[in-house]
Amino acid sequence: MTIPDPALDAQRLRAAVEQAGNIPTLLSVLHQLTGEDRWVSEDYRPARTKGFEELNDGGLDPERQAVVREAAVAAVLAWHRGTPAAVPDPSDEVMARLMSTTMGERVDPAYAPLVAEQAGIRPYVPEDVSSRLADSGREFPVVVVGAGVSGLLAAIDLRRAGIPFTVLEKNSEVGGTWWENRYPGARVDIPSNLYSVSFAPHNWSEHFSRRDEISAYFADLADRFDVRRSIRFGVEVQSAEWDEAAQRWQVSTVDGSGTRATLHAAAVVTAVGLHNRPRIPELSGREDFAGEVFHSAQWPDGVDLAGKRVAVVGAGASAMQVVSAVVDEVAELTVLQRAPQWVAPNEYYFRPVPPDQHWLFDHVPYYRGWYRFRLYWLYTERLYPAQVVDPGWDRGRNSVNGLSDAFRKLFTGYLRMQLDGREDLVEKSLPDYPVLGKRLLLDNGWFAALRKPHVQLLTEGLAGYTPKGIVTSAGTEVEVDVVILCTGFHQQRFLAPLEITGREGRELRREWADEDGRAHLGITAPGFPNLFFLYGPNTNPPGGSWITIAEAQAKYVTETLVGMVRAGVGAVEVRQEPFEAYNRELDEANAQMVYGIDGVDNYYRNATGRVVTNAPWPVLRYWTMTAAPDPADFRTTPAAVPAAAE
C-alpha cells in the first residue's frame, strides 16, 4: 500500500512518469485521485492494446500524453500532501469505466468485484473468529498439506481468521515447485507482477522473473505473514482417515528420519500442487548407460554440462528453458520432441523492470493495481475466447474459431520468420493442432537454439538406453553423456501417493479411479467431510496466473471454516446432487474447449480422454462461483462435545 509522503520529490516523480508512466494506467489513477470524468472520457480514450505490448503512450498524440502526465504529477503530489482521493472505492459502474479506459476496450461491469479485490480496492479480509473459539472452548485445529503457493495462501487466511493450523511440508523450505525446480533457465511464463499474490506486492527485477527470485518471494511471504512458525518441514503426509464419532481426521505422517506420527485435525486442506511428482519413464538399458540421467525437476547440485554431449527429452516449457540456457555450454545437443508446441513472441521476456517503474509502484497510489489489471486482461481474458470451439467453424484441425485462426496465422508467421532458410526445422516445429490445444509457450530463444550447428531436433521419443547413449522410438541411436528428462509430471494422479479414507471407509483413490479426480468446484467431494482440495481436479485455469485461482480457493475454504466456527458445525460435506450437477456441466463445457477436442494430445486428459486438470470456465466465473460457499451445497452436522487437539 502506498504511504503518503509530504516531502515527496516532485522532480523524481516527474522523471518517473516521463520515463516509465503507462498512460492507460495513469488515466485510471487520475480519475480515482481527482474524480474528474474527463480522464475516462472519449477525449482521452487509449487505443486498444495489441498482443502483449505495454503501450505506454496509450496511442494518444504527444499533446494529450503531456496533459495526462502533467495532471498525474499534480494529482499525486496533492495526494501525498494531504488531499484525499476523490474516488477511493469506485462503484461497480465506475469500475467498469476505469477498466475500459485502462484497456482501451469495453470491459463488462461484471468484472468489477474481482478486479476491485485483486487491485486492493476492496481486499478480502476474513472474519477473525479466535474469540468465538476461545469463548466456546472448542478445539478446531486444521492441517494444511503442502507449503507451496496454495498452502501458503491457506495458511495466511487461516492466520488472519484466527483459526489454529499446522502446515506439513515434505521439503525443507516453502515454495513447492518453485523450490524444487532448479534447472538452468527456469523462470515464469506469466508476467511476474501478475504471477504473484495480489495483497503481497514485490518489485520484480525482471518482467518474467527467474526461479531464484520467485523462490525467495515465497520464502519472504511465509515470514511477512508470520506463518513459518506453523510449518513443520521435512514431514510427509502418508494418509488421512476420517473419524466419524470424533469429527476428526487422523493424519499419519513420516519425517526424514523415518519417525511416524499421527495428528488429529478438525479439517484437512490439501495443497500438494499439480506439478508435484515427476514422470520418469522406466526404460530398458538404464543400468548399463555410463552417463548421467536426471529429471529437470530433480536437477543435481554441481552438474557440469560444459563440453558434453547432451540429450533433452521433451519439447515443453521446461525443455525450452533448459535448451536455451545450456545450448552454448554443451558440445552437442539432441532434442527429442514427440510433438511441437505453439510458441508466441514476447519482447519483454528477458527485459529487466526499469527502476522508474518500481518507483511508480511504490509512490503512486492505485498505480500498481491498475497496471496489474492490464496484465490480467492481456494474459487471461484475451486468451479465453480463442479456446472455445465454434460448432459452425470448419477449418480442419488448424483452428476452432476466428480468433483461434488469427492466432495460428500470427504464430505460424513468427515461426517461419525465426526458422527462415531451415525448412527442415519448420516442418518439424509447426504444430498440426490449434493454438492453445496445449500450453502456449513464450519464445525464450528456442528457435535460435534449434538453428545452431551443434543442435539436432529429432521428432522421436525416448525408447531406451545403450551403454554409450540412447535409442529413440524410431530406432535412432545417439551417443550422449547426459540425458535430461523434461517428461513432465503425474498431473492426472491428484494427491498421489497420499491415501485418504472418508466416511464409511470410502477411499478417495478408488473413487477417483486413480486418475479420474472429480470434486465440486474442484475443492470438495461427497463422503469426505471437512476435506478441501487446493489445486484439485479441474481447477487449472484456461489462461493467466494460477495464483488468482489459488487466492479464490483459499478464500472459499477459509469462509467455509469460519462459517463452521460461527454456526457451531462439526462437519460439512458437499451433497451428491450439486457435486454431480457441477461435474456434468464441467465435462460438457470441457468437451467444447480446444484442449478437449479429438486429436489434441496433452497432459490435461487422463487415459480415457477425459479432461481432469483444466477448468473450462473464464476466471471471472470461477471466482464468482467460489466467492462464498453456498450452504445449500452442503450437509452439515452440529459439533460434538469439544475435544482437545493432539
GIDALIN-V316535 format. One record per residue. RES is the residue in three letters. BURIAL is I if it has 9 or more other ideal C-beta (glycine too) atoms within 8 Angstrom, else O. Layout:
res=RES burial=BURIAL
res=RES burial=BURIAL
This chain:
res=MET burial=O
res=THR burial=I
res=ILE burial=O
res=PRO burial=O
res=ASP burial=O
res=PRO burial=O
res=ALA burial=O
res=LEU burial=I
res=ASP burial=O
res=ALA burial=O
res=GLN burial=O
res=ARG burial=I
res=LEU burial=I
res=ARG burial=I
res=ALA burial=I
res=ALA burial=I
res=VAL burial=I
res=GLU burial=O
res=GLN burial=O
res=ALA burial=I
res=GLY burial=I
res=ASN burial=I
res=ILE burial=I
res=PRO burial=I
res=THR burial=I
res=LEU burial=I
res=LEU burial=I
res=SER burial=I
res=VAL burial=I
res=LEU burial=I
res=HIS burial=I
res=GLN burial=I
res=LEU burial=I
res=THR burial=I
res=GLY burial=O
res=GLU burial=O
res=ASP burial=O
res=ARG burial=O
res=TRP burial=I
res=VAL burial=I
res=SER burial=O
res=GLU burial=O
res=ASP burial=O
res=TYR burial=I
res=ARG burial=O
res=PRO burial=I
res=ALA burial=O
res=ARG burial=O
res=THR burial=I
res=LYS burial=O
res=GLY burial=O
res=PHE burial=O
res=GLU burial=O
res=GLU burial=O
res=LEU burial=I
res=ASN burial=O
res=ASP burial=O
res=GLY burial=I
res=GLY burial=O
res=LEU burial=I
res=ASP burial=O
res=PRO burial=O
res=GLU burial=O
res=ARG burial=I
res=GLN burial=I
res=ALA burial=O
res=VAL burial=O
res=VAL burial=I
res=ARG burial=I
res=GLU burial=O
res=ALA burial=I
res=ALA burial=I
res=VAL burial=I
res=ALA burial=O
res=ALA burial=I
res=VAL burial=I
res=LEU burial=I
res=ALA burial=I
res=TRP burial=I
res=HIS burial=I
res=ARG burial=I
res=GLY burial=O
res=THR burial=O
res=PRO burial=O
res=ALA burial=I
res=ALA burial=I
res=VAL burial=I
res=PRO burial=O
res=ASP burial=O
res=PRO burial=I
res=SER burial=O
res=ASP burial=I
res=GLU burial=O
res=VAL burial=I
res=MET burial=I
res=ALA burial=I
res=ARG burial=I
res=LEU burial=I
res=MET burial=I
res=SER burial=I
res=THR burial=I
res=THR burial=I
res=MET burial=I
res=GLY burial=I
res=GLU burial=O
res=ARG burial=O
res=VAL burial=I
res=ASP burial=O
res=PRO burial=I
res=ALA burial=O
res=TYR burial=I
res=ALA burial=I
res=PRO burial=I
res=LEU burial=I
res=VAL burial=I
res=ALA burial=I
res=GLU burial=I
res=GLN burial=I
res=ALA burial=I
res=GLY burial=O
res=ILE burial=I
res=ARG burial=O
res=PRO burial=O
res=TYR burial=O
res=VAL burial=O
res=PRO burial=I
res=GLU burial=O
res=ASP burial=O
res=VAL burial=I
res=SER burial=I
res=SER burial=O
res=ARG burial=I
res=LEU burial=I
res=ALA burial=O
res=ASP burial=O
res=SER burial=O
res=GLY burial=O
res=ARG burial=I
res=GLU burial=O
res=PHE burial=I
res=PRO burial=I
res=VAL burial=I
res=VAL burial=I
res=VAL burial=I
res=VAL burial=I
res=GLY burial=I
res=ALA burial=I
res=GLY burial=I
res=VAL burial=I
res=SER burial=I
res=GLY burial=I
res=LEU burial=I
res=LEU burial=I
res=ALA burial=I
res=ALA burial=I
res=ILE burial=I
res=ASP burial=I
res=LEU burial=I
res=ARG burial=I
res=ARG burial=I
res=ALA burial=I
res=GLY burial=I
res=ILE burial=I
res=PRO burial=I
res=PHE burial=I
res=THR burial=I
res=VAL burial=I
res=LEU burial=I
res=GLU burial=I
res=LYS burial=O
res=ASN burial=I
res=SER burial=O
res=GLU burial=O
res=VAL burial=I
res=GLY burial=I
res=GLY burial=I
res=THR burial=I
res=TRP burial=I
res=TRP burial=I
res=GLU burial=I
res=ASN burial=I
res=ARG burial=O
res=TYR burial=I
res=PRO burial=O
res=GLY burial=I
res=ALA burial=I
res=ARG burial=I
res=VAL burial=I
res=ASP burial=O
res=ILE burial=I
res=PRO burial=I
res=SER burial=I
res=ASN burial=I
res=LEU burial=I
res=TYR burial=I
res=SER burial=I
res=VAL burial=I
res=SER burial=I
res=PHE burial=O
res=ALA burial=I
res=PRO burial=O
res=HIS burial=O
res=ASN burial=O
res=TRP burial=I
res=SER burial=O
res=GLU burial=I
res=HIS burial=I
res=PHE burial=I
res=SER burial=I
res=ARG burial=O
res=ARG burial=I
res=ASP burial=O
res=GLU burial=I
res=ILE burial=I
res=SER burial=I
res=ALA burial=O
res=TYR burial=I
res=PHE burial=I
res=ALA burial=I
res=ASP burial=I
res=LEU burial=I
res=ALA burial=I
res=ASP burial=O
res=ARG burial=O
res=PHE burial=I
res=ASP burial=O
res=VAL burial=I
res=ARG burial=O
res=ARG burial=O
res=SER burial=I
res=ILE burial=I
res=ARG burial=O
res=PHE burial=I
res=GLY burial=I
res=VAL burial=I
res=GLU burial=O
res=VAL burial=I
res=GLN burial=I
res=SER burial=I
res=ALA burial=I
res=GLU burial=I
res=TRP burial=I
res=ASP burial=I
res=GLU burial=O
res=ALA burial=O
res=ALA burial=O
res=GLN burial=I
res=ARG burial=I
res=TRP burial=I
res=GLN burial=I
res=VAL burial=I
res=SER burial=I
res=THR burial=I
res=VAL burial=I
res=ASP burial=I
res=GLY burial=O
res=SER burial=O
res=GLY burial=O
res=THR burial=O
res=ARG burial=O
res=ALA burial=O
res=THR burial=I
res=LEU burial=I
res=HIS burial=I
res=ALA burial=I
res=ALA burial=I
res=ALA burial=I
res=VAL burial=I
res=VAL burial=I
res=THR burial=I
res=ALA burial=I
res=VAL burial=I
res=GLY burial=I
res=LEU burial=I
res=HIS burial=O
res=ASN burial=I
res=ARG burial=O
res=PRO burial=I
res=ARG burial=O
res=ILE burial=O
res=PRO burial=O
res=GLU burial=O
res=LEU burial=I
res=SER burial=O
res=GLY burial=I
res=ARG burial=I
res=GLU burial=O
res=ASP burial=O
res=PHE burial=I
res=ALA burial=O
res=GLY burial=I
res=GLU burial=O
res=VAL burial=I
res=PHE burial=I
res=HIS burial=I
res=SER burial=I
res=ALA burial=I
res=GLN burial=O
res=TRP burial=I
res=PRO burial=O
res=ASP burial=O
res=GLY burial=O
res=VAL burial=I
res=ASP burial=O
res=LEU burial=I
res=ALA burial=O
res=GLY burial=O
res=LYS burial=I
res=ARG burial=I
res=VAL burial=I
res=ALA burial=I
res=VAL burial=I
res=VAL burial=I
res=GLY burial=I
res=ALA burial=I
res=GLY burial=I
res=ALA burial=O
res=SER burial=I
res=ALA burial=I
res=MET burial=I
res=GLN burial=I
res=VAL burial=I
res=VAL burial=I
res=SER burial=I
res=ALA burial=I
res=VAL burial=I
res=VAL burial=I
res=ASP burial=O
res=GLU burial=O
res=VAL burial=I
res=ALA burial=O
res=GLU burial=I
res=LEU burial=I
res=THR burial=I
res=VAL burial=I
res=LEU burial=I
res=GLN burial=I
res=ARG burial=O
res=ALA burial=O
res=PRO burial=I
res=GLN burial=I
res=TRP burial=I
res=VAL burial=I
res=ALA burial=I
res=PRO burial=O
res=ASN burial=I
res=GLU burial=O
res=TYR burial=I
res=TYR burial=I
res=PHE burial=O
res=ARG burial=O
res=PRO burial=O
res=VAL burial=I
res=PRO burial=O
res=PRO burial=O
res=ASP burial=I
res=GLN burial=I
res=HIS burial=I
res=TRP burial=I
res=LEU burial=I
res=PHE burial=I
res=ASP burial=O
res=HIS burial=I
res=VAL burial=I
res=PRO burial=I
res=TYR burial=I
res=TYR burial=I
res=ARG burial=I
res=GLY burial=I
res=TRP burial=I
res=TYR burial=I
res=ARG burial=I
res=PHE burial=I
res=ARG burial=I
res=LEU burial=I
res=TYR burial=I
res=TRP burial=I
res=LEU burial=I
res=TYR burial=I
res=THR burial=I
res=GLU burial=I
res=ARG burial=I
res=LEU burial=I
res=TYR burial=I
res=PRO burial=O
res=ALA burial=I
res=GLN burial=I
res=VAL burial=I
res=VAL burial=I
res=ASP burial=O
res=PRO burial=O
res=GLY burial=O
res=TRP burial=I
res=ASP burial=O
res=ARG burial=O
res=GLY burial=O
res=ARG burial=O
res=ASN burial=I
res=SER burial=I
res=VAL burial=I
res=ASN burial=I
res=GLY burial=O
res=LEU burial=O
res=SER burial=I
res=ASP burial=I
res=ALA burial=O
res=PHE burial=I
res=ARG burial=I
res=LYS burial=O
res=LEU burial=O
res=PHE burial=I
res=THR burial=I
res=GLY burial=O
res=TYR burial=I
res=LEU burial=I
res=ARG burial=I
res=MET burial=O
res=GLN burial=I
res=LEU burial=I
res=ASP burial=O
res=GLY burial=O
res=ARG burial=I
res=GLU burial=O
res=ASP burial=O
res=LEU burial=I
res=VAL burial=I
res=GLU burial=O
res=LYS burial=I
res=SER burial=I
res=LEU burial=I
res=PRO burial=I
res=ASP burial=O
res=TYR burial=I
res=PRO burial=I
res=VAL burial=I
res=LEU burial=I
res=GLY burial=I
res=LYS burial=I
res=ARG burial=O
res=LEU burial=I
res=LEU burial=I
res=LEU burial=I
res=ASP burial=I
res=ASN burial=I
res=GLY burial=O
res=TRP burial=I
res=PHE burial=I
res=ALA burial=I
res=ALA burial=I
res=LEU burial=I
res=ARG burial=I
res=LYS burial=I
res=PRO burial=O
res=HIS burial=O
res=VAL burial=I
res=GLN burial=O
res=LEU burial=I
res=LEU burial=I
res=THR burial=O
res=GLU burial=I
res=GLY burial=O
res=LEU burial=I
res=ALA burial=I
res=GLY burial=I
res=TYR burial=I
res=THR burial=I
res=PRO burial=O
res=LYS burial=O
res=GLY burial=I
res=ILE burial=I
res=VAL burial=I
res=THR burial=I
res=SER burial=O
res=ALA burial=O
res=GLY burial=O
res=THR burial=O
res=GLU burial=I
res=VAL burial=I
res=GLU burial=O
res=VAL burial=I
res=ASP burial=O
res=VAL burial=I
res=VAL burial=I
res=ILE burial=I
res=LEU burial=I
res=CYS burial=I
res=THR burial=I
res=GLY burial=I
res=PHE burial=I
res=HIS burial=I
res=GLN burial=I
res=GLN burial=I
res=ARG burial=I
res=PHE burial=I
res=LEU burial=I
res=ALA burial=I
res=PRO burial=O
res=LEU burial=I
res=GLU burial=I
res=ILE burial=I
res=THR burial=I
res=GLY burial=I
res=ARG burial=I
res=GLU burial=O
res=GLY burial=O
res=ARG burial=I
res=GLU burial=I
res=LEU burial=I
res=ARG burial=I
res=ARG burial=O
res=GLU burial=I
res=TRP burial=I
res=ALA burial=O
res=ASP burial=O
res=GLU burial=I
res=ASP burial=I
res=GLY burial=I
res=ARG burial=I
res=ALA burial=I
res=HIS burial=I
res=LEU burial=I
res=GLY burial=I
res=ILE burial=I
res=THR burial=I
res=ALA burial=I
res=PRO burial=O
res=GLY burial=I
res=PHE burial=I
res=PRO burial=I
res=ASN burial=I
res=LEU burial=I
res=PHE burial=I
res=PHE burial=I
res=LEU burial=I
res=TYR burial=I
res=GLY burial=I
res=PRO burial=I
res=ASN burial=I
res=THR burial=I
res=ASN burial=I
res=PRO burial=I
res=PRO burial=I
res=GLY burial=I
res=GLY burial=I
res=SER burial=I
res=TRP burial=I
res=ILE burial=I
res=THR burial=I
res=ILE burial=I
res=ALA burial=I
res=GLU burial=I
res=ALA burial=I
res=GLN burial=I
res=ALA burial=I
res=LYS burial=I
res=TYR burial=I
res=VAL burial=I
res=THR burial=I
res=GLU burial=I
res=THR burial=I
res=LEU burial=I
res=VAL burial=I
res=GLY burial=I
res=MET burial=I
res=VAL burial=I
res=ARG burial=I
res=ALA burial=O
res=GLY burial=I
res=VAL burial=I
res=GLY burial=I
res=ALA burial=I
res=VAL burial=I
res=GLU burial=I
res=VAL burial=I
res=ARG burial=I
res=GLN burial=O
res=GLU burial=O
res=PRO burial=I
res=PHE burial=I
res=GLU burial=O
res=ALA burial=O
res=TYR burial=I
res=ASN burial=I
res=ARG burial=O
res=GLU burial=O
res=LEU burial=I
res=ASP burial=I
res=GLU burial=O
res=ALA burial=I
res=ASN burial=I
res=ALA burial=I
res=GLN burial=I
res=MET burial=I
res=VAL burial=I
res=TYR burial=I
res=GLY burial=I
res=ILE burial=I
res=ASP burial=O
res=GLY burial=O
res=VAL burial=I
res=ASP burial=O
res=ASN burial=I
res=TYR burial=O
res=TYR burial=I
res=ARG burial=I
res=ASN burial=I
res=ALA burial=O
res=THR burial=O
res=GLY burial=O
res=ARG burial=O
res=VAL burial=I
res=VAL burial=I
res=THR burial=I
res=ASN burial=I
res=ALA burial=I
res=PRO burial=I
res=TRP burial=I
res=PRO burial=O
res=VAL burial=I
res=LEU burial=I
res=ARG burial=O
res=TYR burial=I
res=TRP burial=I
res=THR burial=I
res=MET burial=O
res=THR burial=I
res=ALA burial=I
res=ALA burial=O
res=PRO burial=I
res=ASP burial=O
res=PRO burial=O
res=ALA burial=O
res=ASP burial=I
res=PHE burial=I
res=ARG burial=O
res=THR burial=I
res=THR burial=I
res=PRO burial=O
res=ALA burial=I
res=ALA burial=I
res=VAL burial=O
res=PRO burial=I
res=ALA burial=O
res=ALA burial=O
res=ALA burial=I
res=GLU burial=O
